[in-house]
Amino acid sequence: MIGVKPSGIGGQAVIEGVMMKNKDVYAVAVRKPNNEIVIEKNVYVSASEKYRLFKLPIFRGMLAFIESMVIGMKTLTFSASFYEEEEETKPSKVENAISSIFKDKTEKVLMGLTILIAVIAAIAIFMVLPFFIANILENKIKSDTILAIIEGIIRIVIFIGYIVLISRMNDIKRVFMYHGAEHKTINCIEHGFELTPENVKWQSRQHKRCGTSFMLIVMFVSILFFICIRVEAVWLRVVIRLLLVPVIAGVSYEFIKLAGRSESAIVNILSKPGMWLQALTTKEPDEDMILVAIASVESVFDWKEYIESNQSELKNTVSETAAAEEEDELLKIIESIKENDSDGDED
C-alpha cells in the first residue's frame, strides 16, 4: 500500500446506483431492473466560476451545500425513473397543474420545489424543533450556555434517531449498501490500489469527507454558534438560528475539506464521531454494487493516471529523503574527522 494525496472526487448513493463527481463533471451509474448498468454523464459549472465571492472560505461551503443538493436531487430523479417505469405511476393533480403553467420548465420547477421543501423540513426538524424542546427547560435552567448545549444534544439525538429509523426500511438499506460501495471505491484508489472488485471489497466503508460526517459536524458547530447568541426574545433567537444555518454549513464544509487532506492527530480525533456514525449510513455492498460504483468512477476519473502520478511523486520523495539522510551522514563523518584533527593538533 502506498500513501497518496486525496483524489478530490466525491459521490452519493442513489436508488440502485452511485453518483461520482470530479470537479465540474459528474456521472451516475444505475443498475436497471434488467441488470444492465446505465450511465449518465453531465457537466455542472459551479456558480463560483461566475461569482468570485463563492471561492472564498465559508462562502464556498454555503454554495457547495446548495449545489450538492441540486446535483443530488437530479441524480436521484434519474435513478428513480427506471423504477417508476415499472410502477407506471400517474402524475398527480399538482404535477398536472404545474405542468400546464410552466410547460417545458416543469421538471426544473418541481425539482426546485422538492429541494425547497426538503430544506424547510430539515431546518424545522433539526434546527427549530430542538430549540423549542430545550426552551421548555428555560425556567429551570438559567444558564444560556447550558441550554445551548442541551439543545445541541437534543439535535444530535434526533439526527441519530432519524438515521436509525430510516435504516430499517428495505429500500434505504440498499441505498446504504451503495453508499458503502461508494466509500470503498474511493478509498481503494486513494490508497493506491488498482480499481478492481477484489481490491475494493476489503477497503474501509468510512471516509472523512462523507456527507454523514458533514451533517454531524453541522450539529456540533451549531452548538458553538448558538452559545454566542444572547438575546431575550424567543422569536429573535429562532430567526438568528435560521439566518446562521448557511454560515454553519459553510464552516462545517471547511472542516470536512481540511479533514479530507490532513492526517493531523487533532483532525483525526475530531473526525472520529462522524466516522463512527457512518457505521449506520453505510453497509457492506455486494459485488454487483461495487461494479456499479467502479463504472461511475471510471466515467469521471482516470484512476490509473492518478495512481501512476502518485507513485512517481512517492519515489521522488523517497529518493530525496534518502539523499538527505546520506548528506546528513556525510556531514557527521566530516564533523567527526574535524574533531579528531583538532584533538591531534592540541596534542
FIDREN-533279 format. One record per residue (C-alpha): y, z, x; residue in one letter. Coordinates in steps of 0.5 Angstrom, whole numbers, plus 500, padded with zeros to 3 digits. Example, Ala and Ser with C-alpha at 12.3 -4.5 7.8 and 13.67 -1.06 7.14 Angstrom:
# residues 2
   yy   zz   xx  rest
  491  516  525     a
  498  514  527     s
This chain:
# residues 347
   yy   zz   xx  rest
  500  500  500     m
  507  498  503     i
  514  501  501     g
  518  496  497     v
  525  496  494     k
  526  496  487     p
  525  490  483     s
  530  490  478     g
  526  488  473     i
  525  492  466     g
  522  491  460     g
  520  493  453     q
  514  493  449     a
  514  490  442     v
  509  488  437     i
  502  486  441     e
  506  484  447     g
  511  485  452     v
  518  483  454     m
  521  483  461     m
  528  482  463     k
  530  480  470     n
  538  479  471     k
  540  474  465     d
  533  472  464     v
  528  475  459     y
  521  473  456     a
  517  476  451     v
  509  474  451     a
  506  476  445     v
  498  475  443     r
  498  472  437     k
  492  473  432     p
  488  468  434     n
  488  471  441     n
  493  466  444     e
  498  468  449     i
  505  465  447     v
  511  466  451     i
  519  465  449     e
  524  465  455     k
  531  466  454     n
  538  467  458     v
  542  472  456     y
  549  472  459     v
  552  479  459     s
  559  481  457     a
  560  484  464     s
  561  477  466     e
  567  476  462     k
  570  483  462     y
  570  486  469     r
  571  493  466     l
  564  493  464     f
  562  492  471     k
  565  499  473     l
  560  505  473     p
  559  508  466     i
  562  502  462     f
  557  498  465     r
  552  503  462     g
  555  503  455     m
  554  495  455     l
  547  496  458     a
  545  500  452     f
  548  496  447     i
  545  489  450     e
  538  492  451     s
  538  494  443     m
  540  487  442     v
  535  484  446     i
  530  489  444     g
  531  487  436     m
  531  480  438     k
  524  480  441     t
  521  485  436     l
  523  480  431     t
  520  474  435     f
  513  478  436     s
  513  481  428     a
  514  474  426     s
  507  472  428     f
  504  478  424     y
  509  477  418     e
  506  470  417     e
  499  473  416     e
  502  477  410     e
  507  472  407     e
  512  477  405     t
  517  474  400     k
  525  475  402     p
  528  481  399     s
  534  480  394     k
  538  483  399     v
  536  478  404     e
  537  472  399     n
  544  475  397     a
  546  475  405     i
  543  468  406     s
  547  465  400     s
  553  468  403     i
  552  467  411     f
  548  461  411     k
  546  459  418     d
  548  465  421     k
  544  469  416     t
  539  471  422     e
  545  474  426     k
  548  478  420     v
  541  481  419     l
  540  483  426     m
  547  486  426     g
  546  490  420     l
  539  492  423     t
  542  495  429     i
  548  498  426     l
  543  502  421     i
  538  504  427     a
  544  506  431     v
  547  510  425     i
  540  513  423     a
  539  515  431     a
  546  518  431     i
  545  522  425     a
  538  525  426     i
  539  526  434     f
  546  528  435     m
  549  530  428     v
  543  534  425     l
  542  539  431     p
  550  540  431     f
  549  543  423     f
  543  546  424     i
  546  550  430     a
  552  551  427     n
  548  556  422     i
  548  561  427     l
  555  561  429     e
  557  567  425     n
  551  571  429     k
  553  568  436     i
  560  568  438     k
  559  564  445     s
  560  557  444     d
  556  555  451     t
  550  559  448     i
  551  555  441     l
  551  548  445     a
  545  550  449     i
  541  552  443     i
  544  545  439     e
  541  541  445     g
  534  545  445     i
  534  543  438     i
  536  536  439     r
  530  535  444     i
  525  539  440     v
  527  534  434     i
  526  528  439     f
  520  530  442     i
  517  532  435     g
  519  525  432     y
  515  521  438     i
  509  526  437     v
  510  524  429     l
  510  516  430     i
  505  516  436     s
  500  518  430     r
  501  511  427     m
  496  506  429     n
  501  500  430     d
  505  505  434     i
  499  507  438     k
  498  500  440     r
  506  499  442     v
  505  505  446     f
  499  501  450     m
  503  495  451     y
  508  500  454     h
  503  503  459     g
  502  495  461     a
  509  494  462     e
  510  500  467     h
  503  499  470     k
  505  492  472     t
  512  493  474     i
  509  499  479     n
  504  494  481     c
  509  489  484     i
  514  495  486     e
  508  498  491     h
  507  491  494     g
  500  489  491     f
  498  483  488     e
  499  482  481     l
  492  482  478     t
  489  485  472     p
  485  489  477     e
  491  492  481     n
  495  493  475     v
  489  498  472     k
  490  503  477     w
  497  504  477     q
  501  509  474     s
  504  509  467     r
  510  513  469     q
  516  509  471     h
  523  513  473     k
  527  507  469     r
  524  508  463     c
  527  508  456     g
  524  514  454     t
  527  518  461     s
  534  515  459     f
  533  518  452     m
  531  525  455     l
  537  524  460     i
  542  523  454     v
  539  529  451     m
  541  534  457     f
  547  530  459     v
  550  531  452     s
  549  539  453     i
  553  539  459     l
  559  535  455     f
  558  539  448     f
  559  545  452     i
  566  543  454     c
  568  542  447     i
  573  548  445     r
  576  546  438     v
  575  550  432     e
  575  545  426     a
  568  543  425     v
  570  536  423     w
  573  535  429     l
  567  537  433     r
  563  532  429     v
  568  527  431     v
  568  528  438     i
  561  528  438     r
  561  521  435     l
  566  519  440     l
  562  522  446     l
  556  518  444     v
  558  512  448     p
  560  516  454     v
  554  520  454     i
  550  514  454     a
  554  511  460     g
  553  517  464     v
  546  517  463     s
  545  510  465     y
  548  511  472     e
  543  517  473     f
  537  512  471     i
  540  507  475     k
  540  512  481     l
  533  514  480     a
  530  507  480     g
  533  506  487     r
  533  513  490     s
  527  517  493     e
  531  523  494     s
  528  530  492     a
  533  532  487     i
  533  526  484     v
  525  526  483     n
  526  533  481     i
  531  531  475     l
  527  525  473     s
  520  529  472     k
  522  531  465     p
  522  524  463     g
  516  522  467     m
  512  528  463     w
  515  525  456     l
  512  518  458     q
  505  521  457     a
  507  521  450     l
  510  514  449     t
  505  510  454     t
  498  510  453     k
  492  506  457     e
  492  499  456     p
  486  494  455     d
  485  488  460     e
  488  483  454     d
  494  487  454     m
  495  487  462     i
  494  480  462     l
  500  479  456     v
  504  484  461     a
  503  479  467     i
  504  473  463     a
  511  476  461     s
  513  478  468     v
  511  471  471     e
  516  468  466     s
  522  471  469     v
  520  474  476     f
  517  471  483     d
  513  477  485     w
  509  473  491     k
  516  471  494     e
  518  479  492     y
  512  482  496     i
  513  477  502     e
  520  478  503     s
  519  486  503     n
  513  485  507     q
  518  482  512     s
  523  487  512     e
  518  492  513     l
  515  489  519     k
  522  488  522     n
  524  496  520     t
  517  498  524     v
  519  494  530     s
  526  496  530     e
  523  503  529     t
  518  502  535     a
  523  499  539     a
  528  505  538     a
  522  510  540     e
  521  506  546     e
  528  506  548     e
  528  514  547     d
  522  515  551     e
  525  511  557     l
  532  515  557     l
  528  521  557     k
  524  519  563     i
  531  516  566     i
  534  523  565     e
  527  527  568     s
  528  522  574     i
  535  524  575     k
  534  532  574     e
  528  531  580     n
  533  527  584     d
  539  533  583     s
  534  538  585     d
  532  535  591     g
  539  534  593     d
  540  541  592     e
  534  543  597     d
